[in-house]
Amino acid sequence: MRQRSQLIAWKVAGRVSDRHTSADEVVRETGWVFNNATGDHLTLADFVATGDDEVPAYLEAFGLRNSENHQQSMIEIGSGIGRMTAAFTREFDHVIAADLDIGFLERCHETVSRFGRADHLRTLEVADGRSLTLNDDSVDFAFSYLTLQHCAQADALNLAREAVRVTRSGGRIALNFRGPSRIDPLLLPLGTIVRFAFRLPRVGEWLSQRRSITRLAWQVSRISPSQVLAALGASIDGVTIWSGGPVDDLQGAFRRGRFEGINENHWWITATVV
Ligand SMILES: C[S@@+](CC[C@H](N)C(=O)[O-])C[C@H]1O[C@@H](n2cnc3c(N)ncnc32)[C@H](O)[C@@H]1O
């Protein structure tokens, strides 16, 4: 089956990271794919430390950090090699790390074995990049960071619906998106060209180790809060839209949260599942 264009840069990076023998080497060569950090001396421990800082920070900012988490379950959509997953397994009793690349999921397991609670972890391949092979009401909480912005719009909206479907009634979601910006007319077509180049034999693997070019390949789609709210409709309640700055198209009866430190083009939705 021909690889869908928006998945290709991840699959190639997954293949490249598979070849490295040590996790520290993976972090030095492809770790920037997950948190932008680069450097010859980076280690898996440094990488996981960034997730250890961010997980409590996001949960606290969103009012989602409490002692009940220790008895609860969650799904992390787009876990990668486990930068944040290790911290989630210490915070929650049962964590499902979901990603489209099986190689990343294997690395995620290794990361959690060293820095988290592997006994709290299960991995889930998102084979089609848009659906979660889980029953309805499987978890208490669904989380996604730096992932839905890399999906085609229809896939991202479907994954948002899937996040709600697999979360029990009364459970919570916290999903991160990238909204439209002025440079999109340049970035999005460049992204299409670079993704095409990723298909060329050997070129893709070379490209996947070049940060600025790979970042262009990720420029797939933009999604505004109103699109997500329309997709989720009455299935959610108690909505807050969080941003670091103004969000243009917001209308309606939900709270706006301000979160210093959010990338100016990013926004989050938190909500309770009805
Ligand atoms: C920038 S990384 C972020 C990883 C992690 N959330 C973190 O902050 O370290 C994006 C991850 O999303 C995964 N991904 C991209 N598109 C996806 C999709 N359609 N379904 C599931 N995972 C996807 C990639 O394989 C990659 O591991």
The ligand as an SDF file (V2000), in Angstrom:
LIG
                    3D

 27 29  0  0  0  0  0  0  0  0999 V2000
    6.6630   15.8420   17.4370 C   0  0  0  0  0  0  0  0  0  0  0  0
    6.3750   14.1850   17.9170 S   0  0  0  0  0  0  0  0  0  0  0  0
    5.7450   14.4610   19.5540 C   0  0  0  0  0  0  0  0  0  0  0  0
    5.8950   13.2680   20.4630 C   0  0  0  0  0  0  0  0  0  0  0  0
    5.4700   13.5170   21.9260 C   0  0  0  0  0  0  0  0  0  0  0  0
    4.0870   13.9280   22.0110 N   0  0  0  0  0  0  0  0  0  0  0  0
    6.3850   14.5250   22.5910 C   0  0  0  0  0  0  0  0  0  0  0  0
    5.9360   15.6520   22.8460 O   0  0  0  0  0  0  0  0  0  0  0  0
    7.5500   14.1960   22.8020 O   0  0  0  0  0  0  0  0  0  0  0  0
    4.9200   13.6560   17.0390 C   0  0  0  0  0  0  0  0  0  0  0  0
    4.6270   12.1800   17.1820 C   0  0  0  0  0  0  0  0  0  0  0  0
    3.3200   11.9520   16.6230 O   0  0  0  0  0  0  0  0  0  0  0  0
    3.3390   10.7840   15.8430 C   0  0  0  0  0  0  0  0  0  0  0  0
    2.2800   10.9410   14.8440 N   0  0  0  0  0  0  0  0  0  0  0  0
    2.2650   11.7920   13.7900 C   0  0  0  0  0  0  0  0  0  0  0  0
    1.1000   11.6430   13.1070 N   0  0  0  0  0  0  0  0  0  0  0  0
    0.3760   10.7020   13.7790 C   0  0  0  0  0  0  0  0  0  0  0  0
   -0.9170   10.1000   13.5800 C   0  0  0  0  0  0  0  0  0  0  0  0
   -1.6660   10.4490   12.5310 N   0  0  0  0  0  0  0  0  0  0  0  0
   -1.3390    9.1620   14.4460 N   0  0  0  0  0  0  0  0  0  0  0  0
   -0.5630    8.8010   15.5030 C   0  0  0  0  0  0  0  0  0  0  0  0
    0.6700    9.3230   15.7430 N   0  0  0  0  0  0  0  0  0  0  0  0
    1.1310   10.2580   14.8910 C   0  0  0  0  0  0  0  0  0  0  0  0
    4.7510   10.7240   15.2500 C   0  0  0  0  0  0  0  0  0  0  0  0
    5.1140    9.4080   14.8530 O   0  0  0  0  0  0  0  0  0  0  0  0
    5.5660   11.2620   16.4310 C   0  0  0  0  0  0  0  0  0  0  0  0
    5.9870   10.2280   17.2760 O   0  0  0  0  0  0  0  0  0  0  0  0
  1  2  1  0
  2  3  1  0
  2 10  1  0
  3  4  1  0
  4  5  1  0
  5  6  1  0
  5  7  1  0
  7  8  2  0
  7  9  1  0
 10 11  1  0
 11 12  1  0
 11 26  1  0
 12 13  1  0
 13 14  1  0
 13 24  1  0
 14 15  1  0
 14 23  1  0
 15 16  2  0
 16 17  1  0
 17 18  1  0
 17 23  2  0
 18 19  1  0
 18 20  2  0
 20 21  1  0
 21 22  2  0
 22 23  1  0
 24 25  1  0
 24 26  1  0
 26 27  1  0
M  CHG  2   2   1   9  -1
M  END
$$$$
